[in-house]
Amino acid sequence: MHAPENLSAGARRTLDQIEYHPVTHNLGWHDLVEMLTEVAEVEQHADGAKITVHLGNRKLELTRPEGVPVSEAALLEVRRLFKDAGFM
């Protein structure tokens, strides 16, 4: 499985930031969720503070950060999810 080729420009930029080494430290939650909804099934929990991402046979739960940027640990989890799914 490869990343879809018909991603919006914003989603492509976000995916590129996740692929970039070292991990970016200025990726916003909204941008991450927007990109994930283009490439995976995303279930938003009622309080809006958590999402569950389903990609292939993989599942990942993420919690919205307190501050603006998404943590490096969360981005590494997303990167691992994409690698396991064959996106990267």
C-alpha positions in Angstrom: 0.0 0.0 0.0 1.3 3.4 -1.0 0.2 6.9 0.1 -2.6 8.1 -2.2 -1.4 10.2 -5.1 -4.5 12.5 -5.0 -3.7 14.1 -1.6 -4.4 17.8 -1.2 -1.4 20.1 -1.1 -1.8 20.6 2.6 -2.0 16.9 3.4 1.0 16.2 1.2 3.0 18.8 3.1 2.0 17.3 6.4 2.9 13.8 5.2 6.3 15.1 4.0 6.9 16.6 7.5 6.2 13.3 9.1 8.6 11.5 6.7 11.3 14.1 7.2 14.2 13.2 9.5 14.5 14.5 12.1 10.9 14.9 13.0 9.4 18.3 12.7 8.5 20.1 16.0 5.9 22.5 14.6 3.1 20.4 13.2 -0.3 21.4 14.4 -3.0 19.0 15.6 -5.6 20.3 13.0 -3.1 19.7 10.1 -2.3 16.2 11.3 -6.0 15.2 11.7 -6.8 16.7 8.3 -4.1 14.7 6.6 -5.0 11.5 8.4 -8.6 11.8 7.3 -7.4 11.8 3.7 -5.4 8.6 4.0 -7.1 6.6 6.7 -10.3 6.1 8.6 -10.4 8.5 11.5 -12.8 8.1 14.4 -13.1 11.3 16.5 -14.1 10.7 20.1 -17.0 12.7 21.6 -14.8 15.1 23.6 -12.7 15.9 20.5 -9.5 15.3 22.5 -8.7 11.9 21.0 -8.9 10.2 17.7 -8.5 6.6 16.6 -6.8 6.1 13.3 -7.5 2.9 11.3 -5.1 2.1 8.4 -5.1 -1.3 6.9 -5.2 -3.7 9.8 -3.4 -1.2 12.1 -5.0 1.1 14.7 -3.5 4.0 16.5 -5.0 6.3 19.2 -3.8 9.8 19.5 -4.6 12.5 22.0 -4.7 16.2 21.1 -1.7 18.0 22.7 -2.2 20.7 25.2 -0.1 23.1 23.2 -0.1 23.9 19.5 2.6 21.4 18.1 2.1 17.7 18.1 4.7 15.9 20.2 7.6 14.1 18.6 6.5 10.8 20.2 3.1 11.1 18.5 4.6 11.9 15.1 6.9 8.9 15.5 3.9 6.7 16.2 2.2 8.0 13.0 5.4 7.4 11.1 5.5 3.8 12.4 1.8 3.3 11.4 2.5 4.5 7.9 5.7 2.3 7.6 3.8 -0.7 8.8 1.0 0.0 6.2 3.6 0.4 3.4 3.2 4.2 3.0 6.9 4.9 3.6 
